[in-house]
Amino acid sequence: MEVSVKKHGKFEFKLGDTYEMISKQIQTPDMPLIVAAKCGNMLRELTHEIVEGCEVEFIDLQHSDGEKIYQRSLAFLMTRAALACFDGIRVRIEHSLSKGLYCEFDYERRLTHDDYLLILDKMRAYSELDLPFNTAHYSVEDATKTFEKFHMTSKVELMKFRPRNDIRLYECDGVLNYFYGYMVPSTGYIKIFDFIKYDEGAILMHPTKYSPFKVPEFIESPKVAEVFKESEQWSKIMNIAYVSNLNMLILNDQHKELIQIAEALHEKKIASIADEITRKKKRVILIAGPSSSGKTTFANRLRIQLRVNGLNPITMSTDNYFVNRDKTPLDENGDYDFESLKAVDVEQFNIDLNGLLDGEPVDLPVFNFQIGQREYKNNPIQIKEEQPIIIEGIHGLNEALTSHIFKRDKFKIYVSALTQLNIDEHNRIPTTQTRLLRRIVRDNQFRGHSAKRTIGMWASVRRGEEINIFPFQEQADEVFNTALPYELAVLKKHALPLLEAITQEEPEYSEALLLRKFLGYFKSIDEDELVPKVSILKEFIGGSGFDL
């Protein structure tokens, strides 16, 4: 029999052959590592038997799914190595940080630098042994007993909300574990990694889709790390670290108070930022963050808090300073690159901004997106010295955007949904996943876009963030976390019907299926009215008290 492989032609196979057998014929040292296959828009592990009749696409480390599979497999390798080195240790994979995974460890004593080197050496030894990641189905009852044996308490609690009576577990060197998503076939696939002591734990470094052949350089992100740490401590105090905790609150009708507390915390932090801006007499407030971080609602709430402090801020949008369409730069595919700083008339933006700060009347442009040109309404505005200017835009943290403005006048805020809630101690919820669900719901609610369209353009959005936003996040004066511990339970009922509308014939199906399975972990909060009108979440589900 023959199977057609995208970009590689046809290959012979017989009944029972796996995708791994063909991938090994294709893989060369100068290619990114192949870690999975796609057939009929379904993601498959390499150990899966070949399905006849559909074109196969191999997934490597330059694909976002490939990066996740490698990262997940490495996480299992690390947790297994830690247990081999320190009997009874509990590993907690907390969140992403500095292109890696930040992990903490519960043991009878605090781990030292030498301890982490011991775990790293054991990981390398397991990699050399090329041990298989075996899979088998277990009853939920048997899986629960296994998790109790290895002190995986959050997995024990998660099993209480498992809708099915069975579960697929992975095994490596005699230890069973559960991971949300697919794995590589064996430990021998995992050759590129590092394990770096950091803060109270360690960072597990791995190749990324932008660095598929080596571990990217470790660049410390202390401001983002501090926000994650604060969020982690708050979640422990509130006993809301894992999905099972949230589900239990919903089951016991205690989620209403959680919503109120989470929203009050947001308001308190926004008020604190407004107080700092007022105290330091900052005149230009720059707000930036990745897609669907809630920047618009945050800017509106900050403006209100500044008004409380006796200030009367105005807003400016960098979107109105796009260069005319014929001067817009193109990306590598020949499409307009509106996310490039070169798409903005930085010179005119600085001239107008300086004019306002000097108290001059300035006629601000409005960009006409239909004809692709800036227009002027001959309606100049003039501000007083005590009126700060709020500027929201993806380049706000990049000093090149406001290079003509004195640094002493500027206050930069990085806004992102730095999700701290996790599925269990080994399965984190990526911040990008929360933002994608936010955007799917918002794009459908306010722009009439299907989930298929939003998912289809997400890779391009993420690419722009990697270039234009993330490299500048540590230049912020403040980092504001817009994530809400209850939001995925609210987003569930909005997102599921949109995801279910994507059929298996469409390329976006595998991502939609993954998101549907992910939302299946959550009990739903169906009462949108419980979410305050000023909540950042309202920017996505509708009903905001602000004119967005």
C-alpha positions, 0 to 999 in steps of 0.5 A, spaced: 500 500 500 502 507 498 501 513 503 502 520 500 506 525 504 505 532 504 512 535 500 515 528 500 511 524 495 509 517 496 511 511 501 510 504 501 507 501 508 503 495 510 498 494 515 500 495 522 506 500 520 506 506 524 507 514 522 514 513 525 516 508 520 516 513 515 518 519 519 525 515 520 525 515 512 524 522 511 528 525 518 535 528 516 540 532 521 539 538 518 531 538 519 527 540 525 525 534 529 519 530 526 514 529 533 507 527 530 503 527 524 497 530 521 492 525 517 485 528 515 486 534 519 487 530 525 493 530 529 496 523 531 502 521 535 508 517 531 506 511 534 499 511 531 498 506 525 498 509 518 491 510 516 490 509 509 486 514 504 489 521 507 495 525 505 500 525 511 503 532 514 509 531 518 509 536 524 516 538 526 519 543 532 517 549 527 510 548 528 506 550 534 503 543 535 510 540 535 513 545 540 507 543 545 509 535 544 516 536 545 515 541 551 510 536 554 514 530 553 520 533 556 516 535 562 514 528 563 522 526 562 524 531 568 518 529 573 520 522 572 528 524 573 526 528 579 522 522 582 528 517 580 533 522 584 529 524 590 523 519 592 517 522 594 518 528 591 512 532 588 514 536 582 509 542 580 510 545 573 507 552 574 508 557 568 512 559 562 517 563 563 523 566 559 522 561 553 522 555 558 517 552 564 518 554 571 517 549 576 517 548 583 519 542 588 516 539 594 521 535 598 523 534 605 528 539 604 529 545 599 533 543 593 540 545 592 544 547 585 547 540 585 540 537 586 538 540 580 544 538 576 543 531 579 536 531 576 539 534 569 544 528 569 538 523 570 534 526 564 540 526 560 541 518 562 534 517 560 534 520 553 540 516 552 537 509 554 531 511 549 525 508 553 519 508 550 513 512 552 508 507 553 500 508 553 494 504 556 487 505 558 485 505 565 479 506 569 478 512 573 478 508 579 485 505 578 488 511 575 486 515 582 490 510 586 496 510 581 496 518 582 495 517 590 501 512 590 505 518 587 502 524 591 499 527 585 494 530 589 491 535 584 490 529 579 486 525 584 482 531 585 481 532 577 479 525 576 472 527 580 470 531 574 472 526 569 466 525 564 468 518 562 470 512 566 476 511 563 483 515 561 489 514 557 495 514 561 503 514 559 508 510 562 516 511 563 520 507 567 515 504 571 511 511 573 505 512 570 502 519 569 497 523 565 498 529 560 493 533 556 496 532 549 500 527 545 507 525 546 513 523 542 514 515 542 520 515 546 525 519 551 531 518 545 527 524 541 528 528 547 536 531 546 535 538 546 534 541 553 537 545 559 535 545 567 537 552 570 536 553 577 531 560 578 528 563 584 525 558 588 525 552 583 528 551 576 526 553 569 526 547 564 529 550 557 527 547 551 527 548 543 521 553 540 518 553 533 523 559 533 529 556 535 528 548 533 535 546 533 537 549 540 535 551 547 534 559 546 538 564 550 536 564 557 534 571 558 531 573 565 524 576 566 524 579 573 518 583 572 513 578 569 516 573 574 514 577 579 507 577 577 506 570 576 509 569 583 504 574 586 498 570 582 501 564 584 501 566 592 494 569 591 491 562 588 494 558 593 491 563 599 484 562 595 485 555 594 484 556 586 491 553 583 487 548 579 481 546 575 478 542 580 478 547 585 474 552 581 470 546 579 468 545 586 467 552 587 462 552 582 459 545 584 458 548 591 455 555 588 461 559 591 463 562 585 460 568 585 464 570 591 470 568 587 468 573 581 467 579 586 474 577 589 478 577 583 474 583 580 476 587 586 483 585 586 483 588 579 480 594 581 485 595 587 491 594 582 489 599 577 488 604 582 495 603 585 498 604 578 493 610 577 496 613 584 503 611 582 502 615 575 499 621 579 505 621 584 510 621 579 507 626 575 507 622 568 504 625 562 505 620 557 502 613 559 503 607 554 499 601 554 502 595 550 500 587 550 499 581 546 492 580 542 486 579 547 489 581 553 484 586 555 488 592 553 482 597 551 478 595 558 484 596 562 485 603 559 478 605 560 479 603 567 485 606 568 482 613 565 477 612 571 482 611 576 486 617 574 479 621 574 478 619 581 485 622 582 483 629 579 486 628 573 483 629 566 487 624 561 486 624 553 487 618 549 491 617 543 491 611 538 497 609 534 492 606 529 491 613 526 498 614 525 498 608 520 502 610 513 498 610 507 496 604 504 501 604 498 507 605 503 505 600 508 511 594 509 510 587 506 511 581 510 515 575 508 508 572 504 507 579 500 501 581 505 501 588 508 504 588 515 500 592 519 504 590 526 511 592 523 513 599 527 514 601 519 507 601 518 506 607 523 508 614 521 513 615 527 516 622 526 509 625 525 506 621 531 512 624 535 511 631 532 504 631 534 505 628 541 510 633 543 506 639 540 500 636 545 505 636 551 507 643 549 500 646 550 499 647 543 493 646 539 494 639 534 489 637 529 490 629 530 489 625 524 483 619 523 485 613 519 480 611 514 481 604 513 476 603 507 481 607 503 487 606 507 489 614 508 490 618 514 484 624 514 484 630 518 477 633 521 480 640 522 478 640 529 485 641 533 485 639 541 489 642 546 491 640 553 493 642 560 499 640 563 495 636 568 492 632 563 496 626 561 495 622 555 494 615 554 496 611 548 494 604 547 498 600 541 502 594 540 509 598 540 508 602 546 513 599 550 518 600 544 522 606 545 523 607 538 515 609 538 516 615 542 524 616 541 522 624 541 519 624 548 523 625 555 523 618 558 522 622 565 515 623 562 513 616 560 510 611 564 509 604 560 505 598 562 505 591 559 498 588 559 497 580 559 493 575 561 498 571 565 494 565 567 496 562 573 490 557 574 493 550 571 489 543 570 494 539 575 501 540 577 504 537 571 499 540 566 499 548 565 494 552 561 498 556 556 497 564 556 496 563 549 490 558 549 486 563 554 487 569 549 485 565 543 479 563 546 478 570 548 479 572 541 474 567 538 469 569 542 470 576 541 471 576 534 464 572 533 461 577 538 463 583 535 466 582 528 462 576 525 468 572 524 467 564 525 472 560 530 475 557 523 477 564 521 480 566 528 484 560 529 487 560 521 490 567 523 492 566 530 499 563 527 500 570 524 498 574 530 503 570 534 508 571 530 507 579 530 507 578 538 514 575 538 517 580 534 513 586 536 511 585 543 515 580 547 522 582 546 520 589 550 516 587 556 521 588 561 521 595 559 515 596 562 514 600 569 508 596 571 506 589 569 498 588 569 495 581 569 488 581 566 487 573 567 481 572 571 481 565 575 474 564 573 474 566 566 475 559 562 468 557 566 464 563 563 468 563 556 466 555 555 459 556 553 460 562 548 466 558 545 464 551 544 458 552 539 463 556 535 468 550 535 463 545 534 462 548 527 469 547 525 468 540 521 473 535 520 474 537 513 477 544 515 485 545 516 483 548 523 479 542 526 485 539 530 486 546 534 478 546 535 478 539 537 484 540 542 480 546 545 474 543 545 477 537 549 480 542 554 474 546 555 471 539 557 475 540 564 471 546 566 464 546 569 460 552 566 458 558 569 452 560 565 450 566 568 454 572 564 450 577 569 455 575 575 461 578 571 461 586 572 460 590 566 467 593 568 470 587 567 476 585 562 472 579 561 466 583 558 470 586 552 470 579 550 463 576 552 459 583 551 455 587 555 461 592 557 460 598 561 465 602 556 464 604 549 469 599 546 
